[in-house]
Amino acid sequence: PSHHQPPPAHTNAVVHLDPGLAFGSGTHPTTALCLEWLDAQPLRQRTVLDYGCGCGVLAIAALVLGAESALAVDNDPQALQATRDNASRNGVSARLRVQADTQWNNQQVDTVVANILAEPLIQLAPRLATSHRQGGKLALTGILCPQQQRVRSAYSTWYTFDESLQRDDWILLQGTRNSHGVHN
């Protein structure tokens, strides 16, 4: 939360966050997996899409970690406002675009993160793949262990997957965007 100071050992990248009425506090296992994944990515000079941004924690973290720009998309107006507020609080508003899902027109990005649920992820596969540059990195979570294969299958036309990450009963699928139509 913005009213707390982080412990000294965690001062490399700090995101001050107040979720308000939007989803996301950074402590859920899926969010923690995404944050760790983002921290391991080469984000300099990269563009990031945070689909289902909630309070904006992933887009803001990507910017704090050095991404050139980020696009935060959600279908909840309260989430979009919380994202704007948190971006301002973290001094990254100038590099962040916040859009309602209905306004999003599949702009090309280098990195895609989506921390939502398995069924919406499955439905979004073609749309997310269309917005993703070849060679770009993907992180999908909000996926319970038994749902992993269905989500992976929905994306397999466009992505080559690396080993999944797991925390508790939650999975993060990580992959790389192939050229269109290549199966793995």
C-alpha positions in Angstrom: 0.0 0.0 0.0 1.1 3.5 -0.7 1.1 4.4 3.0 3.7 1.8 3.9 7.5 1.9 3.4 9.0 -1.3 1.9 11.7 -3.2 3.8 15.2 -2.0 2.9 16.0 -5.4 1.2 13.2 -4.8 -1.3 14.1 -1.3 -2.7 15.2 -2.2 -6.2 11.7 -1.9 -7.7 8.8 -0.6 -5.6 5.2 -0.2 -6.7 3.0 1.8 -4.4 -0.5 0.4 -4.7 -4.0 1.2 -3.5 -6.5 -1.1 -5.3 -9.6 0.9 -4.3 -12.6 -1.0 -5.7 -10.5 -2.8 -8.4 -9.1 -6.3 -8.1 -5.5 -6.7 -7.1 -3.3 -6.2 -4.2 -0.1 -7.9 -5.4 -0.3 -10.6 -2.8 -2.4 -13.3 -4.5 -0.2 -16.2 -5.8 -1.1 -15.4 -9.4 -0.1 -11.8 -9.1 3.1 -12.8 -7.3 3.9 -15.2 -10.1 3.4 -12.5 -12.7 5.5 -10.0 -10.8 8.4 -12.5 -10.4 8.1 -13.3 -14.1 8.2 -9.6 -15.1 11.2 -9.1 -12.9 13.0 -11.8 -14.9 12.2 -10.3 -18.3 14.3 -8.0 -20.4 11.8 -5.1 -20.4 14.1 -2.2 -21.6 12.7 -0.7 -24.8 9.8 -3.1 -24.7 6.1 -2.4 -24.8 3.8 -4.4 -22.4 0.1 -5.2 -22.5 -1.5 -6.0 -19.1 -4.9 -7.4 -20.1 -7.4 -7.5 -17.3 -5.3 -4.9 -15.5 -7.4 -4.6 -12.3 -5.6 -2.0 -10.2 -2.7 -1.9 -12.7 -0.1 -3.5 -10.6 1.4 -5.5 -13.5 1.5 -2.7 -16.0 3.0 -0.3 -13.4 5.5 -2.9 -12.2 6.6 -3.4 -15.9 7.2 0.3 -16.2 9.0 0.6 -12.9 11.2 -2.3 -14.1 12.1 -0.4 -17.2 9.6 -1.1 -19.9 9.3 1.7 -22.5 5.5 1.8 -22.3 2.6 -0.2 -21.2 -1.0 -0.6 -22.1 -3.5 -1.5 -19.3 -6.8 -2.9 -20.6 -9.9 -3.9 -18.5 -13.7 -4.1 -18.9 -14.3 -2.5 -15.4 -14.4 1.3 -15.3 -13.4 1.2 -11.6 -10.3 -0.9 -12.5 -9.3 1.7 -15.1 -9.6 4.5 -12.6 -7.7 2.6 -10.0 -5.0 1.9 -12.6 -4.8 5.7 -13.5 -4.6 6.6 -9.8 -1.9 4.0 -9.1 0.1 5.0 -12.2 0.1 8.7 -11.0 1.1 7.6 -7.5 4.1 5.8 -9.0 5.1 8.5 -11.4 4.6 6.4 -14.6 1.4 7.9 -16.1 3.3 9.4 -19.1 4.3 5.9 -20.2 1.0 4.2 -19.5 -2.1 4.1 -21.7 -5.3 2.9 -20.0 -8.1 1.6 -22.2 -11.5 -0.1 -21.8 -11.6 -3.4 -23.5 -14.1 -2.0 -26.0 -11.6 0.7 -27.0 -8.7 -1.7 -27.4 -7.8 -2.3 -31.0 -5.1 -4.9 -30.7 -2.1 -2.6 -30.8 1.2 -4.5 -31.3 3.2 -5.1 -28.1 6.4 -7.0 -27.2 5.2 -8.5 -23.9 1.8 -9.7 -22.9 0.6 -10.5 -19.3 -2.9 -11.6 -18.5 -3.8 -12.5 -14.9 -7.5 -13.3 -15.2 -9.3 -16.7 -15.3 -8.8 -19.8 -17.5 -12.1 -19.5 -19.5 -11.6 -15.8 -20.5 -8.0 -16.6 -21.3 -9.1 -19.4 -23.7 -11.6 -17.1 -25.4 -9.0 -14.3 -25.7 -6.3 -16.5 -27.4 -6.7 -15.2 -31.0 -7.1 -11.6 -29.9 -4.0 -11.6 -27.6 -1.9 -13.4 -30.2 -2.9 -10.9 -32.9 -1.6 -8.0 -30.7 1.7 -9.7 -30.0 4.8 -9.2 -32.0 6.7 -12.3 -33.2 9.3 -13.3 -30.6 7.4 -11.5 -27.8 7.0 -13.0 -24.4 3.7 -14.2 -22.9 2.6 -14.8 -19.3 -0.8 -16.2 -18.6 -2.2 -16.9 -15.1 -5.3 -17.2 -13.1 -5.1 -20.8 -14.1 -5.6 -23.7 -11.7 -3.4 -26.8 -12.2 -6.2 -28.9 -13.8 -6.9 -26.1 -16.3 -3.4 -25.8 -17.6 -3.6 -28.0 -20.6 -6.8 -26.5 -22.0 -5.3 -23.0 -21.8 -2.0 -24.1 -23.3 -3.9 -25.8 -26.2 -5.9 -22.6 -26.9 -2.6 -20.8 -27.5 -0.5 -23.5 -29.1 -1.1 -22.3 -32.7 0.7 -19.0 -31.9 3.1 -19.8 -29.0 5.9 -22.1 -28.0 5.7 -22.7 -24.2 8.5 -23.0 -21.7 8.1 -24.8 -18.4 5.1 -23.6 -16.3 5.6 -21.9 -13.0 3.5 -22.9 -10.0 2.6 -21.4 -6.7 0.1 -23.2 -4.5 -2.6 -24.5 -6.9 -2.0 -21.8 -9.5 -0.1 -22.0 -12.7 1.6 -19.4 -14.8 2.1 -20.4 -18.5 5.0 -18.7 -20.1 5.7 -18.7 -23.8 7.2 -17.0 -26.9 5.1 -15.8 -29.9 5.8 -17.8 -33.1 5.1 -16.5 -36.5 1.4 -16.8 -37.3 0.1 -20.3 -37.8 3.2 -22.2 -36.6 2.2 -25.1 -34.3 4.5 -26.5 -31.6 
